């Protein structure tokens, strides 16, 4: 990833049109915060290909953990109730 362009968060905000144009042209860009990578802007096709590969390799299990953080603390009873509706 050393040859991939990197922008700090504030710089990326100012350069967003350029970063989007680079993605359309097929290039990825790393966005950093305090020098540490926090996000990558990639071409949509590259992202779709990766998603399809992940699903083919792991099936539904590839989605495990993808909902982490979506439910508030103490949501277990609500989730159990939803599951019981289908039993």
Biopython code that builds the backbone (N, CA, C, O; Angstrom):
import numpy as np
from Bio.PDB.StructureBuilder import StructureBuilder

atoms = [
    (1, "UNK", "N", (0.818, -1.181, 0.000)),
    (1, "UNK", "CA", (0.000, 0.000, 0.000)),
    (1, "UNK", "C", (0.870, 1.256, 0.000)),
    (1, "UNK", "O", (0.342, 2.365, 0.077)),
    (2, "UNK", "N", (2.167, 1.105, -0.084)),
    (2, "UNK", "CA", (3.060, 2.250, -0.012)),
    (2, "UNK", "C", (2.921, 3.163, -1.226)),
    (2, "UNK", "O", (3.149, 4.367, -1.113)),
    (3, "UNK", "N", (2.549, 2.615, -2.391)),
    (3, "UNK", "CA", (2.380, 3.453, -3.567)),
    (3, "UNK", "C", (0.965, 4.013, -3.676)),
    (3, "UNK", "O", (0.675, 4.773, -4.600)),
    (4, "UNK", "N", (0.086, 3.654, -2.755)),
    (4, "UNK", "CA", (-1.274, 4.174, -2.720)),
    (4, "UNK", "C", (-1.252, 5.566, -2.102)),
    (4, "UNK", "O", (-0.657, 5.758, -1.042)),
    (5, "UNK", "N", (-1.894, 6.548, -2.751)),
    (5, "UNK", "CA", (-1.909, 7.893, -2.174)),
    (5, "UNK", "C", (-2.556, 7.895, -0.789)),
    (5, "UNK", "O", (-3.508, 7.157, -0.537)),
    (6, "UNK", "N", (-2.032, 8.727, 0.097)),
    (6, "UNK", "CA", (-2.579, 8.859, 1.440)),
    (6, "UNK", "C", (-2.867, 10.331, 1.714)),
    (6, "UNK", "O", (-2.088, 11.213, 1.353)),
    (7, "UNK", "N", (-3.994, 10.571, 2.353)),
    (7, "UNK", "CA", (-4.377, 11.921, 2.740)),
    (7, "UNK", "C", (-4.777, 11.898, 4.204)),
    (7, "UNK", "O", (-5.429, 10.959, 4.660)),
    (8, "UNK", "N", (-4.389, 12.928, 4.939)),
    (8, "UNK", "CA", (-4.900, 13.109, 6.283)),
    (8, "UNK", "C", (-6.382, 13.435, 6.182)),
    (8, "UNK", "O", (-6.861, 13.837, 5.122)),
    (9, "UNK", "N", (-7.098, 13.265, 7.261)),
    (9, "UNK", "CA", (-8.545, 13.440, 7.259)),
    (9, "UNK", "C", (-8.966, 14.819, 6.756)),
    (9, "UNK", "O", (-9.849, 14.917, 5.903)),
    (10, "UNK", "N", (-8.357, 15.873, 7.264)),
    (10, "UNK", "CA", (-8.719, 17.228, 6.833)),
    (10, "UNK", "C", (-8.350, 17.451, 5.375)),
    (10, "UNK", "O", (-9.117, 18.058, 4.627)),
    (11, "UNK", "N", (-7.195, 16.971, 4.969)),
    (11, "UNK", "CA", (-6.773, 17.112, 3.577)),
    (11, "UNK", "C", (-7.708, 16.324, 2.662)),
    (11, "UNK", "O", (-8.046, 16.793, 1.575)),
    (12, "UNK", "N", (-8.129, 15.134, 3.087)),
    (12, "UNK", "CA", (-9.047, 14.320, 2.294)),
    (12, "UNK", "C", (-10.380, 15.029, 2.115)),
    (12, "UNK", "O", (-10.989, 14.962, 1.047)),
    (13, "UNK", "N", (-10.827, 15.700, 3.151)),
    (13, "UNK", "CA", (-12.085, 16.450, 3.059)),
    (13, "UNK", "C", (-11.981, 17.507, 1.957)),
    (13, "UNK", "O", (-12.902, 17.675, 1.158)),
    (14, "UNK", "N", (-10.870, 18.205, 1.925)),
    (14, "UNK", "CA", (-10.670, 19.252, 0.914)),
    (14, "UNK", "C", (-10.452, 18.663, -0.474)),
    (14, "UNK", "O", (-10.768, 19.301, -1.479)),
    (15, "UNK", "N", (-9.912, 17.447, -0.531)),
    (15, "UNK", "CA", (-9.581, 16.816, -1.812)),
    (15, "UNK", "C", (-10.605, 15.767, -2.253)),
    (15, "UNK", "O", (-10.330, 14.982, -3.160)),
    (16, "UNK", "N", (-11.767, 15.746, -1.627)),
    (16, "UNK", "CA", (-12.754, 14.700, -1.919)),
    (16, "UNK", "C", (-13.100, 14.590, -3.406)),
    (16, "UNK", "O", (-13.175, 13.469, -3.910)),
    (17, "UNK", "N", (-13.313, 15.682, -4.128)),
    (17, "UNK", "CA", (-13.596, 15.526, -5.565)),
    (17, "UNK", "C", (-12.457, 14.811, -6.311)),
    (17, "UNK", "O", (-12.711, 13.980, -7.182)),
    (18, "UNK", "N", (-11.219, 15.133, -5.969)),
    (18, "UNK", "CA", (-10.070, 14.474, -6.594)),
    (18, "UNK", "C", (-10.030, 12.996, -6.216)),
    (18, "UNK", "O", (-9.796, 12.144, -7.073)),
    (19, "UNK", "N", (-10.255, 12.690, -4.950)),
    (19, "UNK", "CA", (-10.240, 11.301, -4.484)),
    (19, "UNK", "C", (-11.332, 10.500, -5.189)),
    (19, "UNK", "O", (-11.102, 9.357, -5.586)),
    (20, "UNK", "N", (-12.517, 11.088, -5.349)),
    (20, "UNK", "CA", (-13.608, 10.408, -6.054)),
    (20, "UNK", "C", (-13.244, 10.187, -7.513)),
    (20, "UNK", "O", (-13.520, 9.119, -8.059)),
    (21, "UNK", "N", (-12.634, 11.167, -8.152)),
    (21, "UNK", "CA", (-12.212, 11.015, -9.549)),
    (21, "UNK", "C", (-11.175, 9.904, -9.689)),
    (21, "UNK", "O", (-11.202, 9.136, -10.650)),
    (22, "UNK", "N", (-10.271, 9.828, -8.728)),
    (22, "UNK", "CA", (-9.263, 8.761, -8.755)),
    (22, "UNK", "C", (-9.933, 7.395, -8.606)),
    (22, "UNK", "O", (-9.520, 6.431, -9.250)),
    (23, "UNK", "N", (-10.962, 7.306, -7.762)),
    (23, "UNK", "CA", (-11.675, 6.036, -7.593)),
    (23, "UNK", "C", (-12.380, 5.647, -8.894)),
    (23, "UNK", "O", (-12.355, 4.480, -9.286)),
    (24, "UNK", "N", (-13.001, 6.609, -9.558)),
    (24, "UNK", "CA", (-13.656, 6.338, -10.843)),
    (24, "UNK", "C", (-12.635, 5.838, -11.859)),
    (24, "UNK", "O", (-12.942, 4.983, -12.689)),
    (25, "UNK", "N", (-11.421, 6.375, -11.787)),
    (25, "UNK", "CA", (-10.360, 5.971, -12.714)),
    (25, "UNK", "C", (-9.715, 4.640, -12.327)),
    (25, "UNK", "O", (-8.855, 4.135, -13.049)),
    (26, "UNK", "N", (-10.132, 4.060, -11.174)),
    (26, "UNK", "CA", (-9.627, 2.752, -10.786)),
    (26, "UNK", "C", (-8.559, 2.756, -9.712)),
    (26, "UNK", "O", (-7.942, 1.720, -9.463)),
    (27, "UNK", "N", (-8.323, 3.886, -9.071)),
    (27, "UNK", "CA", (-7.279, 3.986, -8.053)),
    (27, "UNK", "C", (-7.869, 4.051, -6.648)),
    (27, "UNK", "O", (-8.947, 4.609, -6.440)),
    (28, "UNK", "N", (-7.157, 3.478, -5.698)),
    (28, "UNK", "CA", (-7.563, 3.516, -4.293)),
    (28, "UNK", "C", (-6.816, 4.628, -3.569)),
    (28, "UNK", "O", (-5.738, 5.042, -3.998)),
    (29, "UNK", "N", (-7.390, 5.109, -2.474)),
    (29, "UNK", "CA", (-6.777, 6.156, -1.664)),
    (29, "UNK", "C", (-6.954, 5.810, -0.192)),
    (29, "UNK", "O", (-8.036, 5.399, 0.227)),
    (30, "UNK", "N", (-5.904, 5.975, 0.584)),
    (30, "UNK", "CA", (-5.951, 5.724, 2.025)),
    (30, "UNK", "C", (-6.172, 7.051, 2.741)),
    (30, "UNK", "O", (-5.539, 8.055, 2.417)),
    (31, "UNK", "N", (-7.074, 7.044, 3.714)),
    (31, "UNK", "CA", (-7.316, 8.222, 4.543)),
    (31, "UNK", "C", (-6.799, 7.914, 5.947)),
    (31, "UNK", "O", (-7.097, 6.868, 6.523)),
    (32, "UNK", "N", (-6.025, 8.842, 6.473)),
    (32, "UNK", "CA", (-5.392, 8.622, 7.778)),
    (32, "UNK", "C", (-5.887, 9.631, 8.800)),
    (32, "UNK", "O", (-6.385, 10.704, 8.461)),
    (33, "UNK", "N", (-5.735, 9.252, 10.055)),
    (33, "UNK", "CA", (-5.986, 10.172, 11.179)),
    (33, "UNK", "C", (-4.776, 10.042, 12.087)),
    (33, "UNK", "O", (-4.459, 8.954, 12.567)),
    (34, "UNK", "N", (-4.107, 11.155, 12.315)),
    (34, "UNK", "CA", (-2.885, 11.172, 13.127)),
    (34, "UNK", "C", (-1.860, 10.172, 12.587)),
    (34, "UNK", "O", (-1.151, 9.517, 13.351)),
    (35, "UNK", "N", (-1.794, 10.067, 11.270)),
    (35, "UNK", "CA", (-0.805, 9.208, 10.621)),
    (35, "UNK", "C", (-1.163, 7.731, 10.540)),
    (35, "UNK", "O", (-0.411, 6.947, 9.962)),
    (36, "UNK", "N", (-2.298, 7.339, 11.110)),
    (36, "UNK", "CA", (-2.702, 5.932, 11.085)),
    (36, "UNK", "C", (-3.858, 5.743, 10.105)),
    (36, "UNK", "O", (-4.811, 6.522, 10.133)),
    (37, "UNK", "N", (-3.800, 4.729, 9.239)),
    (37, "UNK", "CA", (-4.890, 4.497, 8.282)),
    (37, "UNK", "C", (-6.202, 4.200, 9.000)),
    (37, "UNK", "O", (-6.246, 3.380, 9.917)),
    (38, "UNK", "N", (-7.274, 4.875, 8.575)),
    (38, "UNK", "CA", (-8.588, 4.643, 9.165)),
    (38, "UNK", "C", (-9.629, 4.261, 8.125)),
    (38, "UNK", "O", (-10.666, 3.697, 8.472)),
    (39, "UNK", "N", (-9.370, 4.562, 6.845)),
    (39, "UNK", "CA", (-10.338, 4.247, 5.790)),
    (39, "UNK", "C", (-9.619, 4.170, 4.453)),
    (39, "UNK", "O", (-8.533, 4.719, 4.270)),
    (40, "UNK", "N", (-10.262, 3.472, 3.526)),
    (40, "UNK", "CA", (-9.746, 3.392, 2.168)),
    (40, "UNK", "C", (-10.904, 3.663, 1.220)),
    (40, "UNK", "O", (-11.978, 3.078, 1.353)),
    (41, "UNK", "N", (-10.678, 4.548, 0.271)),
    (41, "UNK", "CA", (-11.650, 4.791, -0.789)),
    (41, "UNK", "C", (-11.192, 3.947, -1.970)),
    (41, "UNK", "O", (-10.082, 4.117, -2.475)),
    (42, "UNK", "N", (-12.058, 3.035, -2.403)),
    (42, "UNK", "CA", (-11.712, 2.129, -3.500)),
    (42, "UNK", "C", (-12.762, 2.252, -4.608)),
    (42, "UNK", "O", (-13.884, 2.688, -4.352)),
    (43, "UNK", "N", (-12.403, 1.871, -5.827)),
    (43, "UNK", "CA", (-13.403, 1.851, -6.896)),
    (43, "UNK", "C", (-14.546, 0.909, -6.524)),
    (43, "UNK", "O", (-14.319, -0.131, -5.906)),
    (44, "UNK", "N", (-15.746, 1.265, -6.890)),
    (44, "UNK", "CA", (-16.927, 0.472, -6.526)),
    (44, "UNK", "C", (-16.801, -0.954, -7.039)),
    (44, "UNK", "O", (-17.156, -1.891, -6.324)),
    (45, "UNK", "N", (-16.313, -1.143, -8.239)),
    (45, "UNK", "CA", (-16.182, -2.498, -8.783)),
    (45, "UNK", "C", (-15.244, -3.355, -7.942)),
    (45, "UNK", "O", (-15.503, -4.539, -7.727)),
    (46, "UNK", "N", (-14.168, -2.765, -7.473)),
    (46, "UNK", "CA", (-13.232, -3.500, -6.622)),
    (46, "UNK", "C", (-13.932, -3.919, -5.331)),
    (46, "UNK", "O", (-13.766, -5.050, -4.873)),
    (47, "UNK", "N", (-14.708, -3.021, -4.747)),
    (47, "UNK", "CA", (-15.438, -3.325, -3.522)),
    (47, "UNK", "C", (-16.473, -4.423, -3.767)),
    (47, "UNK", "O", (-16.595, -5.349, -2.964)),
    (48, "UNK", "N", (-17.222, -4.325, -4.879)),
    (48, "UNK", "CA", (-18.221, -5.349, -5.195)),
    (48, "UNK", "C", (-17.577, -6.710, -5.404)),
    (48, "UNK", "O", (-18.091, -7.725, -4.935)),
    (49, "UNK", "N", (-16.454, -6.730, -6.109)),
    (49, "UNK", "CA", (-15.748, -7.996, -6.323)),
    (49, "UNK", "C", (-15.326, -8.616, -4.997)),
    (49, "UNK", "O", (-15.462, -9.824, -4.807)),
    (50, "UNK", "N", (-14.813, -7.794, -4.072)),
    (50, "UNK", "CA", (-14.390, -8.296, -2.764)),
    (50, "UNK", "C", (-15.574, -8.834, -1.982)),
    (50, "UNK", "O", (-15.469, -9.882, -1.345)),
    (51, "UNK", "N", (-16.703, -8.131, -2.022)),
    (51, "UNK", "CA", (-17.899, -8.600, -1.323)),
    (51, "UNK", "C", (-18.356, -9.938, -1.888)),
    (51, "UNK", "O", (-18.694, -10.849, -1.132)),
    (52, "UNK", "N", (-18.368, -10.060, -3.209)),
    (52, "UNK", "CA", (-18.798, -11.311, -3.843)),
    (52, "UNK", "C", (-17.851, -12.448, -3.476)),
    (52, "UNK", "O", (-18.298, -13.561, -3.200)),
    (53, "UNK", "N", (-16.540, -12.175, -3.471)),
    (53, "UNK", "CA", (-15.560, -13.211, -3.091)),
    (53, "UNK", "C", (-15.785, -13.653, -1.651)),
    (53, "UNK", "O", (-15.739, -14.844, -1.345)),
    (54, "UNK", "N", (-16.029, -12.687, -0.769)),
    (54, "UNK", "CA", (-16.236, -13.019, 0.638)),
    (54, "UNK", "C", (-17.452, -13.920, 0.810)),
    (54, "UNK", "O", (-17.406, -14.892, 1.564)),
    (55, "UNK", "N", (-18.523, -13.604, 0.122)),
    (55, "UNK", "CA", (-19.730, -14.423, 0.242)),
    (55, "UNK", "C", (-19.533, -15.802, -0.361)),
    (55, "UNK", "O", (-20.021, -16.790, 0.187)),
    (56, "UNK", "N", (-18.829, -15.886, -1.475)),
    (56, "UNK", "CA", (-18.580, -17.201, -2.088)),
    (56, "UNK", "C", (-17.714, -18.067, -1.180)),
    (56, "UNK", "O", (-17.928, -19.275, -1.074)),
    (57, "UNK", "N", (-16.750, -17.455, -0.534)),
    (57, "UNK", "CA", (-15.828, -18.221, 0.295)),
    (57, "UNK", "C", (-16.446, -18.654, 1.610)),
    (57, "UNK", "O", (-16.163, -19.750, 2.094)),
    (58, "UNK", "N", (-17.281, -17.817, 2.193)),
    (58, "UNK", "CA", (-17.785, -18.143, 3.517)),
    (58, "UNK", "C", (-19.287, -18.266, 3.600)),
    (58, "UNK", "O", (-19.819, -18.562, 4.670)),
    (59, "UNK", "N", (-19.979, -18.051, 2.513)),
    (59, "UNK", "CA", (-21.430, -18.101, 2.550)),
    (59, "UNK", "C", (-21.974, -17.114, 3.561)),
    (59, "UNK", "O", (-21.432, -16.023, 3.737)),
    (60, "UNK", "N", (-23.021, -17.494, 4.206)),
    (60, "UNK", "CA", (-23.656, -16.622, 5.188)),
    (60, "UNK", "C", (-22.720, -16.349, 6.362)),
    (60, "UNK", "O", (-22.800, -15.291, 6.986)),
    (61, "UNK", "N", (-21.846, -17.286, 6.662)),
    (61, "UNK", "CA", (-20.933, -17.092, 7.788)),
    (61, "UNK", "C", (-19.995, -15.918, 7.566)),
    (61, "UNK", "O", (-19.441, -15.383, 8.526)),
    (62, "UNK", "N", (-19.804, -15.504, 6.306)),
    (62, "UNK", "CA", (-18.964, -14.345, 6.036)),
    (62, "UNK", "C", (-19.585, -13.079, 6.624)),
    (62, "UNK", "O", (-18.886, -12.089, 6.842)),
    (63, "UNK", "N", (-20.874, -13.104, 6.877)),
    (63, "UNK", "CA", (-21.563, -11.950, 7.440)),
    (63, "UNK", "C", (-21.494, -11.909, 8.969)),
    (63, "UNK", "O", (-21.903, -10.925, 9.585)),
    (64, "UNK", "N", (-20.973, -12.986, 9.582)),
    (64, "UNK", "CA", (-20.919, -13.064, 11.038)),
    (64, "UNK", "C", (-20.195, -11.840, 11.609)),
    (64, "UNK", "O", (-19.093, -11.497, 11.180)),
    (65, "UNK", "N", (-20.825, -11.203, 12.564)),
    (65, "UNK", "CA", (-20.232, -10.046, 13.212)),
    (65, "UNK", "C", (-20.494, -8.731, 12.500)),
    (65, "UNK", "O", (-20.140, -7.674, 13.022)),
    (66, "UNK", "N", (-21.105, -8.768, 11.322)),
    (66, "UNK", "CA", (-21.303, -7.530, 10.573)),
    (66, "UNK", "C", (-22.343, -6.615, 11.213)),
    (66, "UNK", "O", (-22.387, -5.426, 10.898)),
    (67, "UNK", "N", (-23.168, -7.136, 12.094)),
    (67, "UNK", "CA", (-24.164, -6.312, 12.765)),
    (67, "UNK", "C", (-23.733, -5.856, 14.146)),
    (67, "UNK", "O", (-24.506, -5.231, 14.872)),
    (68, "UNK", "N", (-22.491, -6.171, 14.507)),
    (68, "UNK", "CA", (-21.995, -5.817, 15.839)),
    (68, "UNK", "C", (-22.086, -4.304, 16.034)),
    (68, "UNK", "O", (-21.651, -3.528, 15.184)),
    (69, "UNK", "N", (-22.648, -3.908, 17.145)),
    (69, "UNK", "CA", (-22.773, -2.494, 17.451)),
    (69, "UNK", "C", (-24.081, -1.877, 16.994)),
    (69, "UNK", "O", (-24.357, -0.719, 17.305)),
    (70, "UNK", "N", (-24.895, -2.632, 16.259)),
    (70, "UNK", "CA", (-26.159, -2.092, 15.777)),
    (70, "UNK", "C", (-27.253, -2.156, 16.833)),
    (70, "UNK", "O", (-28.185, -1.352, 16.813)),
    (71, "UNK", "N", (-27.144, -3.098, 17.745)),
    (71, "UNK", "CA", (-28.149, -3.256, 18.797)),
    (71, "UNK", "C", (-27.652, -2.578, 20.057)),
    (71, "UNK", "O", (-26.472, -2.680, 20.392)),
    (72, "UNK", "N", (-28.536, -1.887, 20.760)),
    (72, "UNK", "CA", (-28.103, -1.235, 22.008)),
    (72, "UNK", "C", (-27.821, -2.266, 23.091)),
    (72, "UNK", "O", (-28.227, -3.424, 22.993)),
    (73, "UNK", "N", (-27.127, -1.826, 24.107)),
    (73, "UNK", "CA", (-26.840, -2.686, 25.261)),
    (73, "UNK", "C", (-28.159, -3.160, 25.869)),
    (73, "UNK", "O", (-29.086, -2.364, 26.019)),
    (74, "UNK", "N", (-28.257, -4.419, 26.216)),
    (74, "UNK", "CA", (-29.462, -4.954, 26.829)),
    (74, "UNK", "C", (-30.558, -5.296, 25.831)),
    (74, "UNK", "O", (-31.726, -5.391, 26.209)),
    (75, "UNK", "N", (-30.202, -5.483, 24.560)),
    (75, "UNK", "CA", (-31.207, -5.777, 23.531)),
    (75, "UNK", "C", (-31.508, -7.267, 23.427)),
    (75, "UNK", "O", (-32.355, -7.671, 22.630)),
    (76, "UNK", "N", (-30.830, -8.083, 24.218)),
    (76, "UNK", "CA", (-31.001, -9.535, 24.124)),
    (76, "UNK", "C", (-32.455, -9.975, 24.258)),
    (76, "UNK", "O", (-32.883, -10.838, 23.492)),
    (77, "UNK", "N", (-33.236, -9.432, 25.188)),
    (77, "UNK", "CA", (-34.637, -9.860, 25.273)),
    (77, "UNK", "C", (-35.432, -9.543, 24.000)),
    (77, "UNK", "O", (-36.267, -10.344, 23.580)),
    (78, "UNK", "N", (-35.182, -8.403, 23.395)),
    (78, "UNK", "CA", (-35.887, -8.049, 22.148)),
    (78, "UNK", "C", (-35.490, -8.990, 21.021)),
    (78, "UNK", "O", (-36.334, -9.399, 20.224)),
    (79, "UNK", "N", (-34.212, -9.333, 20.953)),
    (79, "UNK", "CA", (-33.749, -10.259, 19.920)),
    (79, "UNK", "C", (-34.361, -11.637, 20.157)),
    (79, "UNK", "O", (-34.793, -12.291, 19.208)),
    (80, "UNK", "N", (-34.400, -12.078, 21.391)),
    (80, "UNK", "CA", (-35.000, -13.377, 21.710)),
    (80, "UNK", "C", (-36.471, -13.399, 21.323)),
    (80, "UNK", "O", (-36.960, -14.398, 20.794)),
    (81, "UNK", "N", (-37.170, -12.317, 21.579)),
    (81, "UNK", "CA", (-38.585, -12.239, 21.219)),
    (81, "UNK", "C", (-38.756, -12.329, 19.701)),
    (81, "UNK", "O", (-39.651, -13.018, 19.212)),
    (82, "UNK", "N", (-37.907, -11.642, 18.971)),
    (82, "UNK", "CA", (-37.973, -11.715, 17.509)),
    (82, "UNK", "C", (-37.720, -13.141, 17.019)),
    (82, "UNK", "O", (-38.396, -13.619, 16.108)),
    (83, "UNK", "N", (-36.743, -13.816, 17.628)),
    (83, "UNK", "CA", (-36.458, -15.196, 17.233)),
    (83, "UNK", "C", (-37.622, -16.123, 17.557)),
    (83, "UNK", "O", (-37.949, -17.015, 16.774)),
    (84, "UNK", "N", (-38.249, -15.910, 18.720)),
    (84, "UNK", "CA", (-39.356, -16.762, 19.151)),
    (84, "UNK", "C", (-40.556, -16.621, 18.245)),
    (84, "UNK", "O", (-41.360, -17.549, 18.150)),
    (85, "UNK", "N", (-40.707, -15.492, 17.576)),
    (85, "UNK", "CA", (-41.833, -15.312, 16.663)),
    (85, "UNK", "C", (-41.788, -16.311, 15.509)),
    (85, "UNK", "O", (-42.828, -16.651, 14.944)),
    (86, "UNK", "N", (-40.600, -16.780, 15.160)),
    (86, "UNK", "CA", (-40.440, -17.697, 14.022)),
    (86, "UNK", "C", (-40.382, -19.141, 14.447)),
    (86, "UNK", "O", (-40.283, -20.035, 13.607)),
    (87, "UNK", "N", (-40.442, -19.383, 15.748)),
    (87, "UNK", "CA", (-40.352, -20.761, 16.238)),
    (87, "UNK", "C", (-41.679, -21.484, 16.146)),
    (87, "UNK", "O", (-41.772, -22.653, 16.519)),
]
sb = StructureBuilder()
sb.init_structure("model")
sb.init_model(0)
sb.init_chain("A")
sb.init_seg("    ")
for serial, (resi, resn, name, xyz) in enumerate(atoms, 1):
    if name == "N":
        sb.init_residue(resn, " ", resi, " ")
    sb.init_atom(name, np.array(xyz, "f"), 0.0, 1.0, " ", f" {name:<3s}", serial, name[0])
structure = sb.get_structure()
